[in-house]
Amino acid sequence: MSTSLHQIRAFIAVDVGPEVRAILRPVFEKLRKVSHKVRWVPEQNWHLTAKFLGDVDGQQITKIAEAMQEEAAQHTAFDLEFRGIKPFPPNREPRIIALDVESGTEALAAFHKGLDQRMRAFGVASEKRHFLAHLTLGRIKGTSNTPRFWDLIQRNAETDFGIAHISEASLYQSHLRPEGAEYVPLAQAEFKHQ
C-alpha cells in the first residue's frame, strides 16, 4: 500500500459479488440503451459505500486501513439481498438510479456506524444523514428521460437480483476523471467468519 504526502479522495465499500452482477448486467444494459440523461456507473465500479471519507491525508492511509481492519474484525460476515431498481432519494426528485437492498442492511449499517466513529480520528466528519444502503447504478443529469426508461425502472422495481455474501470490505482511492471515476483498491479488511 502506498502512502503519499498529498490529500487523496477515499472511501470504504463492499462488493456485490459475481452472482448479483450476472443477474443485474442484462437489466443494466437495457436501461443504458433507453436513457438520455443518466451518467451510468461502469460495472467495475459497482459497490456499496460503507463510509465515504472524502479527502484524507495520504500519510494517514496505513492507519486508516488498520482502523478499517480493526472495525471489520468486530463484525461477522453477512448476506445482502438485492431486490428492485429504484430512483433515489425516495419521495423526492430522483438524483440517482440504484439497486435496492432488501435485507442485510442492519449489518452494513452497524459496520458504517463503527467506521463513522473510528474515522473521526483522521478528521473525517460523522455522517449526519441516516445510512441508506444502496448500489448506485447511475446519476440522473436531467428530466428528459423517456417513458420507456421509467417503464423499465417500474417493471424492475421488485425484481430479485440475488444475494451477495459479504466477507470483506475494501479501502479505495477515487481518481475523478472527465470520463468517470477510477477506483483503486488500497487495502482489504475481513469480517469474522460465521
ZATIMAR-505665 format. One record per residue: residue in one letter; residue number from 1; x, z, y of N, C-alpha, C in turn. Coordinates in Angstrom, 1 decimal, m for minus. Each point is the difference from the previous one (the first is absolute). Layout:
ZATIMAR-505665
{"a", NUM, {X, Z, Y}, {X, Z, Y}, {X, Z, Y}} ...
***
This chain:
ZATIMAR-505665
{"m", 1, {0.9, 0.0, m1.2}, {m0.9, 0.0, 1.2}, {0.9, 0.0, 1.2}} {"s", 2, {m0.3, m0.9, 0.9}, {0.9, m0.1, 1.2}, {m0.7, 0.8, 1.1}} {"t", 3, {0.9, 0.7, 0.8}, {m0.5, 0.7, 1.2}, {0.6, m0.8, 1.2}} {"s", 4, {m0.6, 0.1, 1.1}, {0.5, m0.6, 1.2}, {m0.2, 0.9, 1.2}} {"l", 5, {0.7, m0.4, 1.1}, {0.0, 0.8, 1.2}, {m1.3, m0.3, 0.8}} {"h", 6, {m0.7, m1.0, m0.3}, {m1.1, m0.4, 0.9}, {m1.4, 0.4, m0.6}} {"q", 7, {m1.0, m0.1, 0.8}, {m1.3, 0.3, m0.4}, {m0.5, m1.1, m1.0}} {"i", 8, {m0.7, 0.5, m1.1}, {m0.6, m1.0, m0.9}, {m1.5, 0.4, m0.1}} {"r", 9, {m0.8, m1.1, m0.2}, {m1.4, 0.2, m0.2}, {m0.2, 0.2, m1.5}} {"a", 10, {m0.7, 1.1, m0.4}, {m0.1, 0.4, m1.4}, {m1.4, 0.5, m0.3}} {"f", 11, {m0.3, m0.1, m1.3}, {m1.2, 0.6, m0.6}, {0.2, 0.3, m1.4}} {"i", 12, {m0.9, 0.9, m0.6}, {0.0, 0.3, m1.4}, {m1.3, m0.5, m0.6}} {"a", 13, {0.2, m0.6, m1.2}, {m1.2, m0.7, m0.6}, {0.0, 0.1, m1.5}} {"v", 14, {m1.1, m0.3, m0.6}, {m0.1, m0.2, m1.4}, {m0.4, m1.4, m0.3}} {"d", 15, {0.4, m0.5, m1.2}, {m0.3, m1.4, m0.4}, {m1.3, m0.1, m0.7}} {"v", 16, {m0.6, m1.2, m0.1}, {m1.3, m0.1, m0.6}, {0.1, m0.4, m1.5}} {"g", 17, {1.2, m0.5, m0.4}, {0.2, m0.3, m1.4}, {m0.4, m1.4, m0.4}} {"p", 18, {0.5, m0.5, m1.1}, {m0.2, m1.4, m0.4}, {m1.5, m0.3, m0.4}} {"e", 19, {m0.7, 0.9, m0.6}, {m1.4, m0.2, m0.5}, {m0.9, m0.3, 1.2}} {"v", 20, {0.1, 0.9, 1.0}, {m0.9, m0.1, 1.2}, {0.4, m1.3, 0.7}} {"r", 21, {1.2, m0.3, 0.1}, {0.5, m1.3, 0.7}, {m0.6, m1.2, m0.7}} {"a", 22, {0.0, 0.0, m1.3}, {m0.5, m1.1, m0.8}, {m1.5, m0.2, 0.2}} {"i", 23, {m0.8, 1.0, 0.1}, {m1.4, m0.1, 0.2}, {m0.3, m0.4, 1.5}} {"l", 24, {0.8, 0.6, 0.9}, {m0.3, m0.3, 1.4}, {0.5, m1.4, 0.5}} {"r", 25, {1.0, m0.5, m0.6}, {0.6, m1.2, 0.5}, {m1.0, m1.2, 0.2}} {"p", 26, {m0.8, m0.3, m1.0}, {m0.9, m1.2, 0.2}, {m1.0, 0.2, 1.1}} {"v", 27, {m0.5, 1.2, 0.1}, {m1.0, 0.3, 1.1}, {0.7, m0.1, 1.4}} {"f", 28, {1.2, 0.6, 0.0}, {0.8, m0.1, 1.3}, {0.2, m1.5, 0.4}} {"e", 29, {0.4, m0.8, m1.0}, {0.2, m1.4, 0.3}, {m1.2, m0.7, 0.5}} {"k", 30, {m1.2, 0.3, m0.5}, {m1.2, m0.6, 0.5}, {m0.3, 0.4, 1.4}} {"l", 31, {0.2, 1.3, 0.3}, {m0.2, 0.5, 1.4}, {0.9, m0.7, 0.9}} {"r", 32, {1.3, m0.2, m0.3}, {0.9, m0.7, 0.9}, {m0.4, m1.4, 0.3}} {"k", 33, {m0.7, m0.6, m0.9}, {m0.4, m1.4, 0.2}, {m1.2, m0.1, 0.9}} {"v", 34, {m0.8, 1.0, 0.1}, {m1.2, m0.1, 0.8}, {0.1, 0.8, 1.4}} {"s", 35, {1.1, 0.6, 0.2}, {0.1, 0.7, 1.3}, {0.8, m0.8, 1.0}} {"h", 36, {m0.3, 0.4, 1.3}, {0.7, m0.7, 1.1}, {0.8, 1.0, 0.9}} {"k", 37, {m0.5, 1.2, 0.1}, {0.6, 0.9, 0.9}, {0.4, 1.3, m0.7}} {"v", 38, {0.8, m0.1, m1.0}, {0.5, 1.1, m0.8}, {1.5, m0.2, m0.2}} {"r", 39, {0.8, 1.0, 0.3}, {1.5, m0.1, m0.3}, {0.1, 0.7, m1.4}} {"w", 40, {0.2, m0.8, m1.1}, {0.0, 0.6, m1.3}, {1.3, 0.6, m0.4}} {"v", 41, {m0.1, 1.1, m0.7}, {1.2, 0.7, m0.5}, {0.5, m0.7, m1.3}} {"p", 42, {1.2, m0.4, 0.0}, {0.5, m0.7, m1.3}, {0.0, 1.0, m1.2}} {"e", 43, {m0.2, m0.6, m1.1}, {m0.1, 0.9, m1.2}, {1.2, 0.9, m0.2}} {"q", 44, {1.2, m0.4, 0.3}, {1.1, 0.9, m0.2}, {0.0, 1.2, 0.9}} {"n", 45, {m0.9, 0.0, 1.0}, {m0.1, 1.1, 0.9}, {m1.3, 0.9, m0.3}} {"w", 46, {m0.7, m0.3, m1.0}, {m1.2, 0.9, m0.4}, {0.5, 1.3, m0.4}} {"h", 47, {m0.5, 1.0, 0.7}, {0.3, 1.4, m0.3}, {m1.0, 0.9, 0.7}} {"l", 48, {0.0, 1.3, m0.4}, {m0.9, 1.0, 0.7}, {1.0, 0.9, 0.7}} {"t", 49, {m0.1, 0.1, 1.3}, {0.8, 0.9, 0.8}, {m0.4, 1.4, m0.2}} {"a", 50, {1.0, 0.8, m0.4}, {m0.2, 1.5, m0.1}, {0.3, 0.7, 1.3}} {"k", 51, {1.0, m0.5, 0.7}, {0.4, 0.6, 1.3}, {0.8, m1.1, 0.8}} {"f", 52, {m0.5, m0.3, 1.2}, {0.7, m0.9, 0.9}, {0.9, 0.9, 0.8}} {"l", 53, {1.3, m0.4, 0.0}, {0.9, 0.9, 0.8}, {0.3, m0.6, 1.3}} {"g", 54, {m0.2, m1.3, 0.2}, {0.4, m0.6, 1.3}, {1.5, m0.1, 0.1}} {"d", 55, {0.5, 0.1, 1.3}, {1.5, m0.2, 0.2}, {0.6, 1.4, m0.3}} {"v", 56, {1.0, 0.0, m0.9}, {0.7, 1.2, m0.3}, {1.5, m0.3, 0.1}} {"d", 57, {0.8, 1.0, 0.1}, {1.5, m0.1, 0.2}, {0.5, m0.4, m1.4}} {"g", 58, {0.7, m1.1, 0.1}, {0.6, m0.6, m1.2}, {1.0, 1.0, m0.7}} {"q", 59, {0.6, 0.9, 0.7}, {0.9, 1.0, m0.6}, {m0.7, 1.0, m0.8}} {"q", 60, {m1.4, 0.1, 0.2}, {m0.8, 1.0, m0.7}, {m0.6, m0.6, m1.3}} {"i", 61, {0.2, m1.2, m0.3}, {m0.7, m0.7, m1.1}, {0.3, 0.7, m1.3}} {"t", 62, {1.2, 0.4, m0.3}, {0.3, 0.7, m1.3}, {m0.8, 1.3, m0.1}} {"k", 63, {m0.1, 0.8, 1.1}, {m0.7, 1.2, 0.0}, {m1.5, m0.2, m0.1}} {"i", 64, {m0.5, m1.1, 0.7}, {m1.4, m0.3, m0.1}, {m0.4, m0.4, m1.5}} {"a", 65, {0.9, m0.7, m0.6}, {m0.2, m0.4, m1.4}, {0.0, 1.2, m0.9}} {"e", 66, {0.9, 1.0, 0.3}, {0.0, 1.2, m0.8}, {m1.2, 0.8, 0.2}} {"a", 67, {m0.5, 0.1, 1.2}, {m1.3, 0.7, 0.3}, {m1.2, m0.7, m0.8}} {"m", 68, {0.0, m1.3, 0.0}, {m1.0, m0.7, m0.7}, {0.1, 0.3, m1.5}} {"q", 69, {1.2, 0.0, m0.5}, {0.2, 0.3, m1.5}, {m0.5, 1.4, m0.3}} {"e", 70, {0.4, 1.0, 0.9}, {m0.4, 1.4, m0.3}, {m1.5, 0.1, 0.1}} {"e", 71, {m0.7, m0.7, 0.9}, {m1.5, 0.1, 0.1}, {m0.6, m0.7, m1.3}} {"a", 72, {0.5, m1.2, m0.4}, {m0.6, m0.7, m1.1}, {0.2, 0.9, m1.3}} {"a", 73, {1.0, 0.8, m0.1}, {0.2, 0.8, m1.2}, {m1.0, 1.1, m0.1}} {"q", 74, {m0.7, 0.3, 1.1}, {m1.1, 1.0, 0.0}, {m1.3, m0.5, m0.4}} {"h", 75, {m0.1, m1.3, m0.2}, {m1.3, m0.7, m0.4}, {0.1, m0.7, m1.3}} {"t", 76, {m1.1, 0.1, m0.7}, {m0.1, m0.7, m1.3}, {m0.4, m1.5, 0.2}} {"a", 77, {0.6, m0.8, m0.8}, {m0.4, m1.5, 0.0}, {m1.5, m0.1, m0.1}} {"f", 78, {m0.5, m1.0, 0.6}, {m1.5, m0.1, 0.0}, {m0.4, m1.5, m0.1}} {"d", 79, {m1.3, m0.2, m0.2}, {m0.6, m1.3, 0.0}, {m0.8, m0.3, 1.2}} {"l", 80, {0.0, m1.2, 0.5}, {m0.8, m0.5, 1.1}, {m0.9, m1.1, m0.5}} {"e", 81, {m1.3, 0.2, 0.2}, {m1.0, m1.1, m0.5}, {m0.4, m0.8, 1.2}} {"f", 82, {0.1, m1.3, 0.0}, {m0.3, m0.8, 1.1}, {m1.3, m0.7, m0.2}} {"r", 83, {m0.9, 0.0, 1.0}, {m1.3, m0.6, m0.1}, {m0.4, m0.5, 1.4}} {"g", 84, {m0.2, m1.3, 0.1}, {m0.6, m0.6, 1.2}, {1.0, m0.4, 1.1}} {"i", 85, {m0.2, m1.2, 0.6}, {0.7, m0.4, 1.1}, {m1.0, 0.2, 1.2}} {"k", 86, {0.6, 0.7, 1.0}, {m0.9, 0.4, 1.1}, {0.7, m0.1, 1.4}} {"p", 87, {m0.8, m0.2, 1.0}, {0.5, 0.0, 1.4}, {0.2, 1.5, 0.4}} {"f", 88, {1.1, 0.3, 0.7}, {0.3, 1.3, 0.5}, {0.3, m0.1, 1.5}} {"p", 89, {m0.3, 1.1, 0.8}, {m0.6, 1.2, m0.5}, {m1.5, m0.2, m0.2}} {"p", 90, {m0.5, 0.9, m0.9}, {m1.5, m0.1, m0.3}, {m0.8, 0.3, 1.3}} {"n", 91, {m1.1, m0.7, 0.1}, {m1.0, 0.3, 1.0}, {0.5, m0.3, 1.5}} {"r", 92, {1.1, m0.8, 0.1}, {0.4, m0.4, 1.3}, {0.5, m1.5, m0.1}} {"e", 93, {0.4, m0.5, 1.1}, {0.5, m1.4, 0.1}, {1.2, 0.0, m1.0}} {"p", 94, {0.0, m0.8, m1.1}, {1.1, 0.0, m0.9}, {1.3, m0.5, 0.6}} {"r", 95, {1.1, 0.7, m0.4}, {1.3, m0.5, 0.4}, {0.8, m0.5, m1.2}} {"i", 96, {m0.3, 0.5, m1.2}, {0.7, m0.4, m1.1}, {m1.0, m0.3, m1.2}} {"i", 97, {0.5, m0.8, m1.0}, {m0.6, m0.2, m1.2}, {0.8, 0.8, m1.0}} {"a", 98, {m0.6, 0.8, m0.9}, {0.7, 0.9, m0.8}, {m0.6, 0.1, m1.4}} {"l", 99, {0.8, 0.3, m1.0}, {m0.4, 0.4, m1.3}, {m0.3, 1.5, 0.0}} {"d", 100, {m1.2, 0.4, m0.4}, {m0.4, 1.4, 0.1}, {0.4, 0.7, m1.3}} {"v", 101, {0.3, 1.3, 0.2}, {0.4, 0.9, m1.1}, {m1.3, 0.8, m0.4}} {"e", 102, {m0.4, m0.1, m1.2}, {m1.3, 0.7, m0.4}, {0.3, 1.4, m0.5}} {"s", 103, {1.1, 0.2, m0.8}, {0.4, 1.3, m0.4}, {1.5, 0.2, m0.1}} {"g", 104, {0.4, 1.3, 0.1}, {1.4, 0.3, 0.0}, {0.5, 0.3, 1.4}} {"t", 105, {m0.9, m0.2, 1.0}, {0.5, 0.2, 1.4}, {0.4, 1.4, 0.3}} {"e", 106, {m0.6, 1.0, m0.8}, {0.4, 1.4, 0.3}, {1.5, 0.3, m0.3}} {"a", 107, {0.5, m0.6, m1.0}, {1.4, 0.1, m0.4}, {0.9, m0.6, 1.1}} {"l", 108, {m0.4, m1.2, 0.4}, {0.8, m0.7, 1.0}, {0.0, 0.8, 1.3}} {"a", 109, {m1.2, 0.5, 0.4}, {m0.2, 0.8, 1.2}, {0.8, 1.2, 0.0}} {"a", 110, {0.1, 0.7, m1.2}, {0.8, 1.2, m0.1}, {1.5, m0.3, 0.2}} {"f", 111, {0.5, m1.1, m0.5}, {1.4, m0.5, 0.2}, {0.2, m0.3, 1.4}} {"h", 112, {m1.0, m0.7, 0.7}, {0.1, m0.3, 1.4}, {0.1, 1.3, 0.8}} {"k", 113, {m0.8, 1.0, m0.3}, {0.0, 1.3, 0.7}, {1.4, 0.7, m0.1}} {"g", 114, {0.6, 0.0, m1.2}, {1.3, 0.6, m0.1}, {1.1, m0.8, 0.7}} {"l", 115, {m0.1, m1.3, 0.0}, {0.9, m0.8, 0.8}, {m0.1, 0.2, 1.5}} {"d", 116, {m1.3, 0.1, 0.4}, {m0.3, 0.3, 1.4}, {0.8, 1.2, 0.5}} {"q", 117, {0.0, 1.0, m0.8}, {0.6, 1.3, 0.4}, {1.5, m0.1, m0.1}} {"r", 118, {0.6, m0.6, m1.0}, {1.4, m0.2, m0.2}, {0.7, m0.9, 1.0}} {"m", 119, {m0.8, m1.0, 0.4}, {0.6, m1.0, 0.9}, {0.1, 0.5, 1.5}} {"r", 120, {m0.6, 1.1, 0.3}, {0.1, 0.5, 1.4}, {1.4, 0.4, 0.3}} {"a", 121, {0.8, 0.4, m1.1}, {1.4, 0.4, 0.2}, {0.8, m1.2, 0.5}} {"f", 122, {m0.5, m1.2, m0.1}, {0.7, m1.2, 0.4}, {m0.6, m0.6, 1.2}} {"g", 123, {m0.8, 0.8, 0.7}, {m0.6, m0.5, 1.3}, {m1.2, m0.9, m0.2}} {"v", 124, {m0.6, m0.1, m1.2}, {m1.1, m0.8, m0.3}, {m1.3, 0.8, 0.3}} {"a", 125, {m0.8, m0.5, 0.9}, {m1.2, 0.7, 0.4}, {m1.0, 0.1, m1.2}} {"s", 126, {m0.8, 1.1, m0.1}, {m1.0, 0.2, m1.0}, {m1.1, m1.0, 0.3}} {"e", 127, {m0.7, m0.4, m1.1}, {m1.1, m1.0, 0.2}, {m1.2, 0.8, 0.5}} {"k", 128, {m0.6, m0.6, 1.0}, {m1.2, 0.7, 0.6}, {m1.3, m0.5, m0.6}} {"r", 129, {0.0, m1.2, m0.5}, {m1.2, m0.6, m0.7}, {m0.1, 0.5, m1.4}} {"h", 130, {m1.2, m0.1, m0.5}, {m0.3, 0.3, m1.4}, {0.7, m1.1, m0.9}} {"f", 131, {0.7, 0.4, m1.1}, {0.7, m0.9, m0.8}, {m1.0, m0.8, m0.8}} {"l", 132, {0.1, m1.4, 0.1}, {m1.0, m0.9, m0.7}, {0.8, m0.9, m0.8}} {"a", 133, {0.0, 0.2, m1.4}, {0.8, m0.9, m0.9}, {m0.6, m1.4, m0.1}} {"h", 134, {0.8, m1.0, 0.3}, {m0.4, m1.4, m0.2}, {1.2, m0.9, 0.0}} {"l", 135, {m0.2, m1.2, m0.5}, {1.1, m0.9, m0.1}, {m0.4, m1.2, 1.0}} {"t", 136, {0.8, m0.1, 1.1}, {m0.3, m1.0, 1.0}, {0.4, m1.4, m0.6}} {"l", 137, {m1.0, m0.9, 0.0}, {0.2, m1.4, m0.4}, {0.2, m0.9, 1.1}} {"g", 138, {m0.6, 0.3, 1.2}, {0.1, m0.9, 1.1}, {m0.4, 0.7, 1.3}} {"r", 139, {0.5, m0.4, 1.1}, {m0.4, 0.5, 1.4}, {m0.8, m1.1, 0.7}} {"i", 140, {m1.2, 0.4, 0.4}, {m0.9, m0.9, 0.7}, {0.5, m0.2, 1.4}} {"k", 141, {0.1, m1.3, 0.4}, {0.6, m0.3, 1.3}, {m1.1, m0.5, 1.0}} {"g", 142, {m1.2, m0.3, m0.5}, {m1.1, m0.5, 0.8}, {m1.3, 0.1, m0.7}} {"t", 143, {m1.1, m0.5, 0.7}, {m1.3, 0.2, m0.6}, {m0.6, m1.3, m0.5}} {"s", 144, {0.8, m1.1, m0.1}, {m0.6, m1.3, m0.4}, {0.2, m0.3, m1.5}} {"n", 145, {0.1, 1.0, m0.8}, {0.0, m0.3, m1.5}, {m1.4, m0.5, m0.4}} {"t", 146, {0.1, m0.9, m1.0}, {m1.2, m0.7, m0.4}, {m1.0, 0.9, m0.8}} {"p", 147, {m1.3, m0.4, m0.1}, {m0.9, 0.7, m0.8}, {0.5, 0.0, m1.5}} {"r", 148, {0.7, m1.0, m0.4}, {0.5, m0.1, m1.4}, {1.0, 1.2, m0.2}} {"f", 149, {0.8, 0.3, 1.0}, {1.0, 1.0, m0.1}, {m0.8, 1.4, m0.2}} {"w", 150, {m0.9, 0.3, 0.9}, {m0.7, 1.3, m0.1}, {m0.9, 0.0, m1.3}} {"d", 151, {m0.5, m1.1, m0.4}, {m0.8, 0.0, m1.3}, {0.9, 0.3, m1.2}} {"l", 152, {1.3, m0.5, 0.0}, {0.9, 0.3, m1.1}, {0.4, 1.5, 0.1}} {"i", 153, {0.2, 0.6, 1.2}, {0.2, 1.4, 0.1}, {m1.1, 0.8, m0.6}} {"q", 154, {m1.3, m0.4, 0.4}, {m1.1, 0.7, m0.5}, {m0.2, m0.1, m1.5}} {"r", 155, {0.3, m1.2, m0.6}, {m0.1, m0.2, m1.5}, {1.0, 0.8, m0.7}} {"n", 156, {1.1, 0.4, 0.6}, {1.0, 0.8, m0.6}, {0.1, 1.5, 0.4}} {"a", 157, {m1.1, 0.4, 0.7}, {m0.1, 1.4, 0.5}, {0.0, 1.0, m1.1}} {"e", 158, {m0.4, m0.4, m1.3}, {m0.1, 1.0, m1.1}, {0.8, m0.5, m1.2}} {"t", 159, {0.9, m1.0, 0.2}, {0.8, m0.6, m1.1}, {1.0, 1.1, m0.5}} {"d", 160, {0.1, 0.1, m1.3}, {0.9, 0.9, m0.6}, {1.4, m0.7, 0.0}} {"f", 161, {1.0, 0.6, 0.6}, {1.3, m0.6, 0.1}, {1.0, 0.8, m0.9}} {"g", 162, {m0.5, 0.9, m0.8}, {0.9, 0.7, m1.0}, {0.6, 1.3, 0.5}} {"i", 163, {0.9, 0.5, m0.9}, {0.6, 1.3, 0.2}, {1.5, m0.1, 0.1}} {"a", 164, {0.6, 0.6, 0.9}, {1.5, 0.0, 0.1}, {0.5, 1.5, m0.3}} {"h", 165, {0.9, 0.1, m0.9}, {0.6, 1.3, m0.3}, {1.2, 0.2, 1.0}} {"i", 166, {m0.1, 1.0, 0.8}, {1.0, 0.2, 1.1}, {1.0, 1.1, m0.5}} {"s", 167, {1.2, m0.4, m0.3}, {1.0, 0.9, m0.6}, {1.2, 0.2, 1.0}} {"e", 168, {0.0, m0.8, 1.1}, {1.1, 0.1, 1.0}, {m0.5, m0.4, 1.4}} {"a", 169, {0.8, 0.4, 0.9}, {m0.2, m0.4, 1.4}, {1.3, m0.6, 0.5}} {"s", 170, {m0.1, m0.8, 1.1}, {1.2, m0.7, 0.5}, {0.1, 0.2, 1.5}} {"l", 171, {1.2, 0.2, 0.5}, {0.3, 0.0, 1.4}, {0.4, m1.4, 0.4}} {"y", 172, {m0.6, m0.6, 1.0}, {0.3, m1.4, 0.4}, {0.4, 0.0, 1.4}} {"q", 173, {0.9, m1.0, 0.3}, {0.3, m0.4, 1.4}, {m0.8, m1.2, 0.2}} {"s", 174, {m0.7, m0.1, 1.2}, {m0.8, m1.1, 0.4}, {0.7, m0.8, 1.1}} {"h", 175, {0.3, m1.3, m0.3}, {0.6, m0.9, 1.0}, {m1.1, m0.9, 0.5}} {"l", 176, {m0.3, 0.2, 1.3}, {m1.1, m0.9, 0.6}, {0.6, m1.3, 0.4}} {"r", 177, {m0.6, m1.1, m0.5}, {0.5, m1.3, 0.3}, {m1.2, m0.9, 0.4}} {"p", 178, {0.2, m1.1, 0.7}, {m1.1, m0.8, 0.5}, {m0.8, m0.5, m1.2}} {"e", 179, {0.6, m0.3, m1.1}, {m0.7, m0.5, m1.2}, {m0.7, 1.1, m0.8}} {"g", 180, {0.2, 1.2, 0.4}, {m0.6, 1.1, m0.7}, {1.0, 1.1, m0.3}} {"a", 181, {m0.5, 1.1, m0.4}, {0.9, 1.2, m0.3}, {0.7, m0.2, m1.4}} {"e", 182, {1.2, 0.4, 0.0}, {0.8, 0.1, m1.3}, {0.3, 1.4, m0.3}} {"y", 183, {m0.3, 0.4, m1.2}, {0.1, 1.4, m0.4}, {1.2, 0.1, m1.0}} {"v", 184, {1.0, 0.9, 0.4}, {1.2, 0.2, m0.8}, {m0.1, 1.4, m0.6}} {"p", 185, {0.0, 0.1, m1.4}, {0.0, 1.3, m0.6}, {1.3, 0.7, 0.2}} {"l", 186, {0.0, 1.3, 0.4}, {1.2, 0.8, 0.3}, {0.2, 1.1, m1.1}} {"a", 187, {m1.1, 0.5, m0.5}, {0.1, 1.1, m1.0}, {m1.3, 0.2, m0.7}} {"q", 188, {0.1, 0.5, m1.2}, {m1.2, 0.3, m0.9}, {m0.1, 1.5, m0.2}} {"a", 189, {m1.3, 0.4, m0.3}, {m0.2, 1.4, m0.4}, {m1.0, 0.0, m1.1}} {"e", 190, {0.3, 0.8, m1.1}, {m0.9, 0.0, m1.1}, {m0.9, 1.2, 0.1}} {"f", 191, {m1.3, m0.2, m0.4}, {m0.9, 1.1, m0.1}, {0.2, 0.7, m1.4}} {"k", 192, {m0.5, 1.2, m0.1}, {0.1, 0.7, m1.3}, {m0.8, m0.8, m1.1}} {"h", 193, {0.5, 0.0, m1.2}, {m0.8, m0.6, m1.1}, {m1.1, 0.9, m0.5}} {"q", 194, {m1.1, m0.6, m0.4}, {m1.1, 0.9, m0.4}, {0.2, 0.6, m1.4}} 
***
